[in-house]
Amino acid sequence: MIKGLATKLKKKRQELDLSRKIVADNIGISASTLADYENGYGEPSLKALMKLATLYKCSTDYLLGIEKASPQKSIDVTGLSSEQIRALQKFIDSIK
């Protein structure tokens, strides 16, 4: 059993205000299977864990307890020019 996985799975789902059914449908499992994961009665397969991390916008390392906190946030730069991306990076670096 992976220590803390059940708690993190439930916490992340609740933070995003998602029902078990919605999550289960999105990753291809039953809601009761997800409930088992969240209650520590089983563990997701690697494929399901990867889907959960993607849906919950966190890393698998976070869910597995390798990272102590959620990873850094990301910014979608789709549609920005190289110059705009550099300017954005410069701005972010200036406020750190």
mmCIF file as gemmi writes it, N, C-alpha and C atoms, coordinates in Angstrom:
data_model
loop_
_atom_site.group_PDB
_atom_site.id
_atom_site.type_symbol
_atom_site.label_atom_id
_atom_site.label_alt_id
_atom_site.label_comp_id
_atom_site.label_asym_id
_atom_site.label_entity_id
_atom_site.label_seq_id
_atom_site.pdbx_PDB_ins_code
_atom_site.Cartn_x
_atom_site.Cartn_y
_atom_site.Cartn_z
_atom_site.occupancy
_atom_site.B_iso_or_equiv
_atom_site.pdbx_formal_charge
_atom_site.auth_seq_id
_atom_site.auth_asym_id
_atom_site.pdbx_PDB_model_num
ATOM 1 N N . MET Axp A 1 ? 0.847 -1.182 0 1 0 ? 1 A 1
ATOM 2 C CA . MET Axp A 1 ? 0 0 0 1 0 ? 1 A 1
ATOM 3 C C . MET Axp A 1 ? 0.892 1.244 0 1 0 ? 1 A 1
ATOM 4 N N . ILE Axp A 2 ? 0.584 2.194 -0.849 1 0 ? 2 A 1
ATOM 5 C CA . ILE Axp A 2 ? 1.349 3.431 -0.951 1 0 ? 2 A 1
ATOM 6 C C . ILE Axp A 2 ? 0.821 4.425 0.083 1 0 ? 2 A 1
ATOM 7 N N . LYS Axp A 3 ? 1.671 4.777 1.026 1 0 ? 3 A 1
ATOM 8 C CA . LYS Axp A 3 ? 1.27 5.642 2.135 1 0 ? 3 A 1
ATOM 9 C C . LYS Axp A 3 ? 0.798 7.006 1.625 1 0 ? 3 A 1
ATOM 10 N N . GLY Axp A 4 ? -0.396 7.392 2.037 1 0 ? 4 A 1
ATOM 11 C CA . GLY Axp A 4 ? -0.934 8.711 1.709 1 0 ? 4 A 1
ATOM 12 C C . GLY Axp A 4 ? -1.641 8.817 0.373 1 0 ? 4 A 1
ATOM 13 N N . LEU Axp A 5 ? -1.553 7.794 -0.463 1 0 ? 5 A 1
ATOM 14 C CA . LEU Axp A 5 ? -2.162 7.871 -1.799 1 0 ? 5 A 1
ATOM 15 C C . LEU Axp A 5 ? -3.67 8.058 -1.708 1 0 ? 5 A 1
ATOM 16 N N . ALA Axp A 6 ? -4.333 7.277 -0.885 1 0 ? 6 A 1
ATOM 17 C CA . ALA Axp A 6 ? -5.788 7.355 -0.779 1 0 ? 6 A 1
ATOM 18 C C . ALA Axp A 6 ? -6.232 8.762 -0.38 1 0 ? 6 A 1
ATOM 19 N N . THR Axp A 7 ? -5.568 9.318 0.607 1 0 ? 7 A 1
ATOM 20 C CA . THR Axp A 7 ? -5.91 10.655 1.092 1 0 ? 7 A 1
ATOM 21 C C . THR Axp A 7 ? -5.708 11.701 0.007 1 0 ? 7 A 1
ATOM 22 N N . LYS Axp A 8 ? -4.594 11.608 -0.712 1 0 ? 8 A 1
ATOM 23 C CA . LYS Axp A 8 ? -4.308 12.583 -1.769 1 0 ? 8 A 1
ATOM 24 C C . LYS Axp A 8 ? -5.302 12.478 -2.916 1 0 ? 8 A 1
ATOM 25 N N . LEU Axp A 9 ? -5.673 11.263 -3.268 1 0 ? 9 A 1
ATOM 26 C CA . LEU Axp A 9 ? -6.648 11.089 -4.353 1 0 ? 9 A 1
ATOM 27 C C . LEU Axp A 9 ? -7.979 11.749 -3.993 1 0 ? 9 A 1
ATOM 28 N N . LYS Axp A 10 ? -8.427 11.52 -2.777 1 0 ? 10 A 1
ATOM 29 C CA . LYS Axp A 10 ? -9.699 12.103 -2.342 1 0 ? 10 A 1
ATOM 30 C C . LYS Axp A 10 ? -9.596 13.618 -2.245 1 0 ? 10 A 1
ATOM 31 N N . LYS Axp A 11 ? -8.505 14.1 -1.672 1 0 ? 11 A 1
ATOM 32 C CA . LYS Axp A 11 ? -8.313 15.54 -1.5 1 0 ? 11 A 1
ATOM 33 C C . LYS Axp A 11 ? -8.29 16.262 -2.845 1 0 ? 11 A 1
ATOM 34 N N . LYS Axp A 12 ? -7.543 15.751 -3.791 1 0 ? 12 A 1
ATOM 35 C CA . LYS Axp A 12 ? -7.45 16.404 -5.102 1 0 ? 12 A 1
ATOM 36 C C . LYS Axp A 12 ? -8.808 16.414 -5.8 1 0 ? 12 A 1
ATOM 37 N N . ARG Axp A 13 ? -9.549 15.325 -5.715 1 0 ? 13 A 1
ATOM 38 C CA . ARG Axp A 13 ? -10.876 15.266 -6.342 1 0 ? 13 A 1
ATOM 39 C C . ARG Axp A 13 ? -11.795 16.306 -5.717 1 0 ? 13 A 1
ATOM 40 N N . GLN Axp A 14 ? -11.766 16.399 -4.406 1 0 ? 14 A 1
ATOM 41 C CA . GLN Axp A 14 ? -12.623 17.35 -3.706 1 0 ? 14 A 1
ATOM 42 C C . GLN Axp A 14 ? -12.202 18.797 -3.977 1 0 ? 14 A 1
ATOM 43 N N . GLU Axp A 15 ? -10.904 19.05 -4.077 1 0 ? 15 A 1
ATOM 44 C CA . GLU Axp A 15 ? -10.424 20.402 -4.393 1 0 ? 15 A 1
ATOM 45 C C . GLU Axp A 15 ? -10.978 20.88 -5.731 1 0 ? 15 A 1
ATOM 46 N N . LEU Axp A 16 ? -11.118 19.957 -6.669 1 0 ? 16 A 1
ATOM 47 C CA . LEU Axp A 16 ? -11.627 20.298 -7.997 1 0 ? 16 A 1
ATOM 48 C C . LEU Axp A 16 ? -13.147 20.199 -8.07 1 0 ? 16 A 1
ATOM 49 N N . ASP Axp A 17 ? -13.776 19.844 -6.949 1 0 ? 17 A 1
ATOM 50 C CA . ASP Axp A 17 ? -15.23 19.731 -6.854 1 0 ? 17 A 1
ATOM 51 C C . ASP Axp A 17 ? -15.786 18.768 -7.911 1 0 ? 17 A 1
ATOM 52 N N . LEU Axp A 18 ? -15.142 17.603 -8 1 0 ? 18 A 1
ATOM 53 C CA . LEU Axp A 18 ? -15.561 16.575 -8.956 1 0 ? 18 A 1
ATOM 54 C C . LEU Axp A 18 ? -16.201 15.41 -8.214 1 0 ? 18 A 1
ATOM 55 N N . SER Axp A 19 ? -17.243 14.853 -8.791 1 0 ? 19 A 1
ATOM 56 C CA . SER Axp A 19 ? -17.857 13.668 -8.199 1 0 ? 19 A 1
ATOM 57 C C . SER Axp A 19 ? -17.017 12.444 -8.551 1 0 ? 19 A 1
ATOM 58 N N . ARG Axp A 20 ? -17.198 11.394 -7.785 1 0 ? 20 A 1
ATOM 59 C CA . ARG Axp A 20 ? -16.494 10.143 -8.099 1 0 ? 20 A 1
ATOM 60 C C . ARG Axp A 20 ? -16.9 9.631 -9.478 1 0 ? 20 A 1
ATOM 61 N N . LYS Axp A 21 ? -18.179 9.772 -9.814 1 0 ? 21 A 1
ATOM 62 C CA . LYS Axp A 21 ? -18.657 9.288 -11.117 1 0 ? 21 A 1
ATOM 63 C C . LYS Axp A 21 ? -17.98 10.023 -12.265 1 0 ? 21 A 1
ATOM 64 N N . ILE Axp A 22 ? -17.853 11.338 -12.148 1 0 ? 22 A 1
ATOM 65 C CA . ILE Axp A 22 ? -17.199 12.133 -13.201 1 0 ? 22 A 1
ATOM 66 C C . ILE Axp A 22 ? -15.749 11.683 -13.372 1 0 ? 22 A 1
ATOM 67 N N . VAL Axp A 23 ? -15.038 11.551 -12.266 1 0 ? 23 A 1
ATOM 68 C CA . VAL Axp A 23 ? -13.636 11.134 -12.326 1 0 ? 23 A 1
ATOM 69 C C . VAL Axp A 23 ? -13.538 9.731 -12.906 1 0 ? 23 A 1
ATOM 70 N N . ALA Axp A 24 ? -14.347 8.837 -12.391 1 0 ? 24 A 1
ATOM 71 C CA . ALA Axp A 24 ? -14.312 7.446 -12.855 1 0 ? 24 A 1
ATOM 72 C C . ALA Axp A 24 ? -14.59 7.363 -14.363 1 0 ? 24 A 1
ATOM 73 N N . ASP Axp A 25 ? -15.59 8.082 -14.829 1 0 ? 25 A 1
ATOM 74 C CA . ASP Axp A 25 ? -15.905 8.083 -16.255 1 0 ? 25 A 1
ATOM 75 C C . ASP Axp A 25 ? -14.743 8.623 -17.075 1 0 ? 25 A 1
ATOM 76 N N . ASN Axp A 26 ? -14.063 9.634 -16.561 1 0 ? 26 A 1
ATOM 77 C CA . ASN Axp A 26 ? -12.944 10.238 -17.289 1 0 ? 26 A 1
ATOM 78 C C . ASN Axp A 26 ? -11.73 9.338 -17.389 1 0 ? 26 A 1
ATOM 79 N N . ILE Axp A 27 ? -11.537 8.485 -16.4 1 0 ? 27 A 1
ATOM 80 C CA . ILE Axp A 27 ? -10.332 7.639 -16.445 1 0 ? 27 A 1
ATOM 81 C C . ILE Axp A 27 ? -10.637 6.183 -16.79 1 0 ? 27 A 1
ATOM 82 N N . GLY Axp A 28 ? -11.912 5.879 -16.985 1 0 ? 28 A 1
ATOM 83 C CA . GLY Axp A 28 ? -12.27 4.542 -17.457 1 0 ? 28 A 1
ATOM 84 C C . GLY Axp A 28 ? -12.37 3.468 -16.386 1 0 ? 28 A 1
ATOM 85 N N . ILE Axp A 29 ? -12.804 3.849 -15.182 1 0 ? 29 A 1
ATOM 86 C CA . ILE Axp A 29 ? -13.031 2.869 -14.117 1 0 ? 29 A 1
ATOM 87 C C . ILE Axp A 29 ? -14.418 3.109 -13.54 1 0 ? 29 A 1
ATOM 88 N N . SER Axp A 30 ? -14.842 2.259 -12.625 1 0 ? 30 A 1
ATOM 89 C CA . SER Axp A 30 ? -16.145 2.462 -11.99 1 0 ? 30 A 1
ATOM 90 C C . SER Axp A 30 ? -15.984 3.395 -10.779 1 0 ? 30 A 1
ATOM 91 N N . ALA Axp A 31 ? -17.075 4.033 -10.408 1 0 ? 31 A 1
ATOM 92 C CA . ALA Axp A 31 ? -17.061 4.916 -9.241 1 0 ? 31 A 1
ATOM 93 C C . ALA Axp A 31 ? -16.722 4.124 -7.979 1 0 ? 31 A 1
ATOM 94 N N . SER Axp A 32 ? -17.177 2.883 -7.906 1 0 ? 32 A 1
ATOM 95 C CA . SER Axp A 32 ? -16.872 2.075 -6.717 1 0 ? 32 A 1
ATOM 96 C C . SER Axp A 32 ? -15.381 1.728 -6.641 1 0 ? 32 A 1
ATOM 97 N N . THR Axp A 33 ? -14.753 1.546 -7.797 1 0 ? 33 A 1
ATOM 98 C CA . THR Axp A 33 ? -13.307 1.303 -7.814 1 0 ? 33 A 1
ATOM 99 C C . THR Axp A 33 ? -12.567 2.537 -7.33 1 0 ? 33 A 1
ATOM 100 N N . LEU Axp A 34 ? -13.01 3.713 -7.776 1 0 ? 34 A 1
ATOM 101 C CA . LEU Axp A 34 ? -12.394 4.955 -7.31 1 0 ? 34 A 1
ATOM 102 C C . LEU Axp A 34 ? -12.594 5.111 -5.805 1 0 ? 34 A 1
ATOM 103 N N . ALA Axp A 35 ? -13.768 4.778 -5.31 1 0 ? 35 A 1
ATOM 104 C CA . ALA Axp A 35 ? -14.029 4.836 -3.867 1 0 ? 35 A 1
ATOM 105 C C . ALA Axp A 35 ? -13.065 3.914 -3.123 1 0 ? 35 A 1
ATOM 106 N N . ASP Axp A 36 ? -12.822 2.731 -3.676 1 0 ? 36 A 1
ATOM 107 C CA . ASP Axp A 36 ? -11.858 1.813 -3.062 1 0 ? 36 A 1
ATOM 108 C C . ASP Axp A 36 ? -10.474 2.457 -2.986 1 0 ? 36 A 1
ATOM 109 N N . TYR Axp A 37 ? -10.039 3.104 -4.082 1 0 ? 37 A 1
ATOM 110 C CA . TYR Axp A 37 ? -8.732 3.771 -4.077 1 0 ? 37 A 1
ATOM 111 C C . TYR Axp A 37 ? -8.683 4.841 -2.992 1 0 ? 37 A 1
ATOM 112 N N . GLU Axp A 38 ? -9.755 5.642 -2.906 1 0 ? 38 A 1
ATOM 113 C CA . GLU Axp A 38 ? -9.789 6.745 -1.945 1 0 ? 38 A 1
ATOM 114 C C . GLU Axp A 38 ? -9.907 6.273 -0.5 1 0 ? 38 A 1
ATOM 115 N N . ASN Axp A 39 ? -10.378 5.054 -0.305 1 0 ? 39 A 1
ATOM 116 C CA . ASN Axp A 39 ? -10.512 4.503 1.043 1 0 ? 39 A 1
ATOM 117 C C . ASN Axp A 39 ? -9.386 3.536 1.399 1 0 ? 39 A 1
ATOM 118 N N . GLY Axp A 40 ? -8.406 3.427 0.511 1 0 ? 40 A 1
ATOM 119 C CA . GLY Axp A 40 ? -7.235 2.601 0.788 1 0 ? 40 A 1
ATOM 120 C C . GLY Axp A 40 ? -7.43 1.113 0.618 1 0 ? 40 A 1
ATOM 121 N N . TYR Axp A 41 ? -8.466 0.713 -0.133 1 0 ? 41 A 1
ATOM 122 C CA . TYR Axp A 41 ? -8.725 -0.713 -0.339 1 0 ? 41 A 1
ATOM 123 C C . TYR Axp A 41 ? -8.149 -1.247 -1.639 1 0 ? 41 A 1
ATOM 124 N N . GLY Axp A 42 ? -7.434 -0.425 -2.337 1 0 ? 42 A 1
ATOM 125 C CA . GLY Axp A 42 ? -6.804 -0.834 -3.582 1 0 ? 42 A 1
ATOM 126 C C . GLY Axp A 42 ? -5.978 0.316 -4.105 1 0 ? 42 A 1
ATOM 127 N N . GLU Axp A 43 ? -5.228 0.057 -5.149 1 0 ? 43 A 1
ATOM 128 C CA . GLU Axp A 43 ? -4.398 1.09 -5.753 1 0 ? 43 A 1
ATOM 129 C C . GLU Axp A 43 ? -4.619 1.102 -7.254 1 0 ? 43 A 1
ATOM 130 N N . PRO Axp A 44 ? -4.572 2.286 -7.85 1 0 ? 44 A 1
ATOM 131 C CA . PRO Axp A 44 ? -4.78 2.373 -9.294 1 0 ? 44 A 1
ATOM 132 C C . PRO Axp A 44 ? -3.614 1.754 -10.063 1 0 ? 44 A 1
ATOM 133 N N . SER Axp A 45 ? -3.923 1.279 -11.24 1 0 ? 45 A 1
ATOM 134 C CA . SER Axp A 45 ? -2.864 0.809 -12.14 1 0 ? 45 A 1
ATOM 135 C C . SER Axp A 45 ? -2.028 2.015 -12.552 1 0 ? 45 A 1
ATOM 136 N N . LEU Axp A 46 ? -0.894 1.773 -13.149 1 0 ? 46 A 1
ATOM 137 C CA . LEU Axp A 46 ? -0.042 2.866 -13.611 1 0 ? 46 A 1
ATOM 138 C C . LEU Axp A 46 ? -0.805 3.741 -14.602 1 0 ? 46 A 1
ATOM 139 N N . LYS Axp A 47 ? -1.534 3.107 -15.505 1 0 ? 47 A 1
ATOM 140 C CA . LYS Axp A 47 ? -2.311 3.85 -16.502 1 0 ? 47 A 1
ATOM 141 C C . LYS Axp A 47 ? -3.361 4.732 -15.823 1 0 ? 47 A 1
ATOM 142 N N . ALA Axp A 48 ? -4.079 4.191 -14.854 1 0 ? 48 A 1
ATOM 143 C CA . ALA Axp A 48 ? -5.097 4.962 -14.132 1 0 ? 48 A 1
ATOM 144 C C . ALA Axp A 48 ? -4.454 6.071 -13.31 1 0 ? 48 A 1
ATOM 145 N N . LEU Axp A 49 ? -3.307 5.797 -12.694 1 0 ? 49 A 1
ATOM 146 C CA . LEU Axp A 49 ? -2.606 6.804 -11.906 1 0 ? 49 A 1
ATOM 147 C C . LEU Axp A 49 ? -2.196 7.987 -12.788 1 0 ? 49 A 1
ATOM 148 N N . MET Axp A 50 ? -1.713 7.695 -13.978 1 0 ? 50 A 1
ATOM 149 C CA . MET Axp A 50 ? -1.317 8.755 -14.913 1 0 ? 50 A 1
ATOM 150 C C . MET Axp A 50 ? -2.53 9.579 -15.33 1 0 ? 50 A 1
ATOM 151 N N . LYS Axp A 51 ? -3.655 8.923 -15.565 1 0 ? 51 A 1
ATOM 152 C CA . LYS Axp A 51 ? -4.873 9.641 -15.939 1 0 ? 51 A 1
ATOM 153 C C . LYS Axp A 51 ? -5.37 10.505 -14.774 1 0 ? 51 A 1
ATOM 154 N N . LEU Axp A 52 ? -5.288 9.988 -13.568 1 0 ? 52 A 1
ATOM 155 C CA . LEU Axp A 52 ? -5.697 10.75 -12.387 1 0 ? 52 A 1
ATOM 156 C C . LEU Axp A 52 ? -4.816 11.99 -12.215 1 0 ? 52 A 1
ATOM 157 N N . ALA Axp A 53 ? -3.52 11.829 -12.359 1 0 ? 53 A 1
ATOM 158 C CA . ALA Axp A 53 ? -2.6 12.959 -12.217 1 0 ? 53 A 1
ATOM 159 C C . ALA Axp A 53 ? -2.909 14.032 -13.262 1 0 ? 53 A 1
ATOM 160 N N . THR Axp A 54 ? -3.187 13.616 -14.475 1 0 ? 54 A 1
ATOM 161 C CA . THR Axp A 54 ? -3.524 14.569 -15.535 1 0 ? 54 A 1
ATOM 162 C C . THR Axp A 54 ? -4.825 15.289 -15.203 1 0 ? 54 A 1
ATOM 163 N N . LEU Axp A 55 ? -5.834 14.542 -14.821 1 0 ? 55 A 1
ATOM 164 C CA . LEU Axp A 55 ? -7.133 15.121 -14.492 1 0 ? 55 A 1
ATOM 165 C C . LEU Axp A 55 ? -7.027 16.054 -13.29 1 0 ? 55 A 1
ATOM 166 N N . TYR Axp A 56 ? -6.24 15.674 -12.305 1 0 ? 56 A 1
ATOM 167 C CA . TYR Axp A 56 ? -6.101 16.456 -11.081 1 0 ? 56 A 1
ATOM 168 C C . TYR Axp A 56 ? -5.038 17.554 -11.187 1 0 ? 56 A 1
ATOM 169 N N . LYS Axp A 57 ? -4.4 17.641 -12.346 1 0 ? 57 A 1
ATOM 170 C CA . LYS Axp A 57 ? -3.394 18.68 -12.598 1 0 ? 57 A 1
ATOM 171 C C . LYS Axp A 57 ? -2.265 18.648 -11.559 1 0 ? 57 A 1
ATOM 172 N N . CYS Axp A 58 ? -1.762 17.456 -11.343 1 0 ? 58 A 1
ATOM 173 C CA . CYS Axp A 58 ? -0.627 17.28 -10.445 1 0 ? 58 A 1
ATOM 174 C C . CYS Axp A 58 ? 0.257 16.186 -11.035 1 0 ? 58 A 1
ATOM 175 N N . SER Axp A 59 ? 1.367 15.936 -10.421 1 0 ? 59 A 1
ATOM 176 C CA . SER Axp A 59 ? 2.265 14.893 -10.92 1 0 ? 59 A 1
ATOM 177 C C . SER Axp A 59 ? 1.97 13.556 -10.237 1 0 ? 59 A 1
ATOM 178 N N . THR Axp A 60 ? 2.383 12.486 -10.892 1 0 ? 60 A 1
ATOM 179 C CA . THR Axp A 60 ? 2.275 11.174 -10.256 1 0 ? 60 A 1
ATOM 180 C C . THR Axp A 60 ? 3.188 11.129 -9.033 1 0 ? 60 A 1
ATOM 181 N N . ASP Axp A 61 ? 4.313 11.83 -9.088 1 0 ? 61 A 1
ATOM 182 C CA . ASP Axp A 61 ? 5.221 11.892 -7.935 1 0 ? 61 A 1
ATOM 183 C C . ASP Axp A 61 ? 4.507 12.462 -6.718 1 0 ? 61 A 1
ATOM 184 N N . TYR Axp A 62 ? 3.691 13.499 -6.921 1 0 ? 62 A 1
ATOM 185 C CA . TYR Axp A 62 ? 2.943 14.076 -5.809 1 0 ? 62 A 1
ATOM 186 C C . TYR Axp A 62 ? 1.984 13.031 -5.229 1 0 ? 62 A 1
ATOM 187 N N . LEU Axp A 63 ? 1.23 12.368 -6.1 1 0 ? 63 A 1
ATOM 188 C CA . LEU Axp A 63 ? 0.264 11.375 -5.623 1 0 ? 63 A 1
ATOM 189 C C . LEU Axp A 63 ? 0.945 10.22 -4.897 1 0 ? 63 A 1
ATOM 190 N N . LEU Axp A 64 ? 2.139 9.867 -5.345 1 0 ? 64 A 1
ATOM 191 C CA . LEU Axp A 64 ? 2.866 8.751 -4.749 1 0 ? 64 A 1
ATOM 192 C C . LEU Axp A 64 ? 3.666 9.145 -3.514 1 0 ? 64 A 1
ATOM 193 N N . GLY Axp A 65 ? 3.676 10.448 -3.18 1 0 ? 65 A 1
ATOM 194 C CA . GLY Axp A 65 ? 4.381 10.891 -1.99 1 0 ? 65 A 1
ATOM 195 C C . GLY Axp A 65 ? 5.844 11.193 -2.196 1 0 ? 65 A 1
ATOM 196 N N . ILE Axp A 66 ? 6.277 11.26 -3.441 1 0 ? 66 A 1
ATOM 197 C CA . ILE Axp A 66 ? 7.683 11.573 -3.722 1 0 ? 66 A 1
ATOM 198 C C . ILE Axp A 66 ? 7.915 13.075 -3.614 1 0 ? 66 A 1
ATOM 199 N N . GLU Axp A 67 ? 6.945 13.87 -4.062 1 0 ? 67 A 1
ATOM 200 C CA . GLU Axp A 67 ? 6.982 15.326 -3.897 1 0 ? 67 A 1
ATOM 201 C C . GLU Axp A 67 ? 6.145 15.672 -2.675 1 0 ? 67 A 1
ATOM 202 N N . LYS Axp A 68 ? 6.568 16.655 -1.923 1 0 ? 68 A 1
ATOM 203 C CA . LYS Axp A 68 ? 5.832 17.057 -0.732 1 0 ? 68 A 1
ATOM 204 C C . LYS Axp A 68 ? 4.646 17.962 -1.054 1 0 ? 68 A 1
ATOM 205 N N . ALA Axp A 69 ? 4.722 18.704 -2.123 1 0 ? 69 A 1
ATOM 206 C CA . ALA Axp A 69 ? 3.636 19.61 -2.497 1 0 ? 69 A 1
ATOM 207 C C . ALA Axp A 69 ? 3.369 19.474 -3.984 1 0 ? 69 A 1
ATOM 208 N N . SER Axp A 70 ? 2.252 19.993 -4.411 1 0 ? 70 A 1
ATOM 209 C CA . SER Axp A 70 ? 1.935 19.994 -5.832 1 0 ? 70 A 1
ATOM 210 C C . SER Axp A 70 ? 3.038 20.721 -6.588 1 0 ? 70 A 1
ATOM 211 N N . PRO Axp A 71 ? 3.306 20.294 -7.82 1 0 ? 71 A 1
ATOM 212 C CA . PRO Axp A 71 ? 4.353 20.943 -8.598 1 0 ? 71 A 1
ATOM 213 C C . PRO Axp A 71 ? 3.973 22.37 -8.965 1 0 ? 71 A 1
ATOM 214 N N . GLN Axp A 72 ? 4.935 23.08 -9.511 1 0 ? 72 A 1
ATOM 215 C CA . GLN Axp A 72 ? 4.692 24.446 -9.931 1 0 ? 72 A 1
ATOM 216 C C . GLN Axp A 72 ? 3.542 24.508 -10.926 1 0 ? 72 A 1
ATOM 217 N N . LYS Axp A 73 ? 2.865 25.609 -10.924 1 0 ? 73 A 1
ATOM 218 C CA . LYS Axp A 73 ? 1.781 25.828 -11.869 1 0 ? 73 A 1
ATOM 219 C C . LYS Axp A 73 ? 2.375 26.051 -13.256 1 0 ? 73 A 1
ATOM 220 N N . SER Axp A 74 ? 1.613 25.744 -14.269 1 0 ? 74 A 1
ATOM 221 C CA . SER Axp A 74 ? 2.071 25.981 -15.63 1 0 ? 74 A 1
ATOM 222 C C . SER Axp A 74 ? 1.162 27.008 -16.293 1 0 ? 74 A 1
ATOM 223 N N . ILE Axp A 75 ? 1.686 27.629 -17.304 1 0 ? 75 A 1
ATOM 224 C CA . ILE Axp A 75 ? 0.948 28.638 -18.057 1 0 ? 75 A 1
ATOM 225 C C . ILE Axp A 75 ? 0.885 28.178 -19.5 1 0 ? 75 A 1
ATOM 226 N N . ASP Axp A 76 ? -0.302 28.194 -20.058 1 0 ? 76 A 1
ATOM 227 C CA . ASP Axp A 76 ? -0.486 27.832 -21.468 1 0 ? 76 A 1
ATOM 228 C C . ASP Axp A 76 ? -0.046 29.007 -22.332 1 0 ? 76 A 1
ATOM 229 N N . VAL Axp A 77 ? 1.004 28.812 -23.1 1 0 ? 77 A 1
ATOM 230 C CA . VAL Axp A 77 ? 1.513 29.881 -23.948 1 0 ? 77 A 1
ATOM 231 C C . VAL Axp A 77 ? 1.156 29.667 -25.416 1 0 ? 77 A 1
ATOM 232 N N . THR Axp A 78 ? 0.207 28.79 -25.651 1 0 ? 78 A 1
ATOM 233 C CA . THR Axp A 78 ? -0.242 28.534 -27.009 1 0 ? 78 A 1
ATOM 234 C C . THR Axp A 78 ? -0.694 29.835 -27.658 1 0 ? 78 A 1
ATOM 235 N N . GLY Axp A 79 ? -0.211 30.098 -28.839 1 0 ? 79 A 1
ATOM 236 C CA . GLY Axp A 79 ? -0.609 31.29 -29.573 1 0 ? 79 A 1
ATOM 237 C C . GLY Axp A 79 ? 0.281 32.494 -29.332 1 0 ? 79 A 1
ATOM 238 N N . LEU Axp A 80 ? 1.184 32.399 -28.351 1 0 ? 80 A 1
ATOM 239 C CA . LEU Axp A 80 ? 2.095 33.513 -28.1 1 0 ? 80 A 1
ATOM 240 C C . LEU Axp A 80 ? 3.332 33.38 -28.979 1 0 ? 80 A 1
ATOM 241 N N . SER Axp A 81 ? 3.863 34.509 -29.377 1 0 ? 81 A 1
ATOM 242 C CA . SER Axp A 81 ? 5.097 34.504 -30.172 1 0 ? 81 A 1
ATOM 243 C C . SER Axp A 81 ? 6.274 34.223 -29.242 1 0 ? 81 A 1
ATOM 244 N N . SER Axp A 82 ? 7.418 33.911 -29.828 1 0 ? 82 A 1
ATOM 245 C CA . SER Axp A 82 ? 8.634 33.677 -29.042 1 0 ? 82 A 1
ATOM 246 C C . SER Axp A 82 ? 8.982 34.908 -28.219 1 0 ? 82 A 1
ATOM 247 N N . GLU Axp A 83 ? 8.798 36.062 -28.799 1 0 ? 83 A 1
ATOM 248 C CA . GLU Axp A 83 ? 9.086 37.312 -28.101 1 0 ? 83 A 1
ATOM 249 C C . GLU Axp A 83 ? 8.151 37.506 -26.907 1 0 ? 83 A 1
ATOM 250 N N . GLN Axp A 84 ? 6.874 37.178 -27.076 1 0 ? 84 A 1
ATOM 251 C CA . GLN Axp A 84 ? 5.917 37.304 -25.985 1 0 ? 84 A 1
ATOM 252 C C . GLN Axp A 84 ? 6.23 36.311 -24.867 1 0 ? 84 A 1
ATOM 253 N N . ILE Axp A 85 ? 6.632 35.111 -25.232 1 0 ? 85 A 1
ATOM 254 C CA . ILE Axp A 85 ? 6.995 34.097 -24.233 1 0 ? 85 A 1
ATOM 255 C C . ILE Axp A 85 ? 8.205 34.558 -23.434 1 0 ? 85 A 1
ATOM 256 N N . ARG Axp A 86 ? 9.208 35.112 -24.118 1 0 ? 86 A 1
ATOM 257 C CA . ARG Axp A 86 ? 10.401 35.613 -23.415 1 0 ? 86 A 1
ATOM 258 C C . ARG Axp A 86 ? 10.023 36.756 -22.466 1 0 ? 86 A 1
ATOM 259 N N . ALA Axp A 87 ? 9.141 37.647 -22.923 1 0 ? 87 A 1
ATOM 260 C CA . ALA Axp A 87 ? 8.707 38.769 -22.079 1 0 ? 87 A 1
ATOM 261 C C . ALA Axp A 87 ? 7.96 38.255 -20.849 1 0 ? 87 A 1
ATOM 262 N N . LEU Axp A 88 ? 7.112 37.257 -21.053 1 0 ? 88 A 1
ATOM 263 C CA . LEU Axp A 88 ? 6.376 36.668 -19.938 1 0 ? 88 A 1
ATOM 264 C C . LEU Axp A 88 ? 7.325 36.018 -18.944 1 0 ? 88 A 1
ATOM 265 N N . GLN Axp A 89 ? 8.316 35.279 -19.456 1 0 ? 89 A 1
ATOM 266 C CA . GLN Axp A 89 ? 9.303 34.633 -18.583 1 0 ? 89 A 1
ATOM 267 C C . GLN Axp A 89 ? 10.092 35.681 -17.797 1 0 ? 89 A 1
ATOM 268 N N . LYS Axp A 90 ? 10.463 36.756 -18.466 1 0 ? 90 A 1
ATOM 269 C CA . LYS Axp A 90 ? 11.212 37.832 -17.808 1 0 ? 90 A 1
ATOM 270 C C . LYS Axp A 90 ? 10.362 38.443 -16.696 1 0 ? 90 A 1
ATOM 271 N N . PHE Axp A 91 ? 9.079 38.663 -16.96 1 0 ? 91 A 1
ATOM 272 C CA . PHE Axp A 91 ? 8.178 39.214 -15.949 1 0 ? 91 A 1
ATOM 273 C C . PHE Axp A 91 ? 8.074 38.272 -14.751 1 0 ? 91 A 1
ATOM 274 N N . ILE Axp A 92 ? 7.869 36.996 -15.016 1 0 ? 92 A 1
ATOM 275 C CA . ILE Axp A 92 ? 7.74 36.013 -13.941 1 0 ? 92 A 1
ATOM 276 C C . ILE Axp A 92 ? 9.006 35.978 -13.095 1 0 ? 92 A 1
ATOM 277 N N . ASP Axp A 93 ? 10.164 35.979 -13.759 1 0 ? 93 A 1
ATOM 278 C CA . ASP Axp A 93 ? 11.421 35.967 -13.022 1 0 ? 93 A 1
ATOM 279 C C . ASP Axp A 93 ? 11.583 37.22 -12.151 1 0 ? 93 A 1
ATOM 280 N N . SER Axp A 94 ? 11.056 38.346 -12.62 1 0 ? 94 A 1
ATOM 281 C CA . SER Axp A 94 ? 11.202 39.6 -11.875 1 0 ? 94 A 1
ATOM 282 C C . SER Axp A 94 ? 10.347 39.644 -10.605 1 0 ? 94 A 1
ATOM 283 N N . ILE Axp A 95 ? 9.281 38.856 -10.551 1 0 ? 95 A 1
ATOM 284 C CA . ILE Axp A 95 ? 8.418 38.892 -9.368 1 0 ? 95 A 1
ATOM 285 C C . ILE Axp A 95 ? 8.653 37.742 -8.408 1 0 ? 95 A 1
ATOM 286 N N . LYS Axp A 96 ? 9.576 36.881 -8.721 1 0 ? 96 A 1
ATOM 287 C CA . LYS Axp A 96 ? 9.892 35.769 -7.819 1 0 ? 96 A 1
ATOM 288 C C . LYS Axp A 96 ? 10.636 36.245 -6.605 1 0 ? 96 A 1
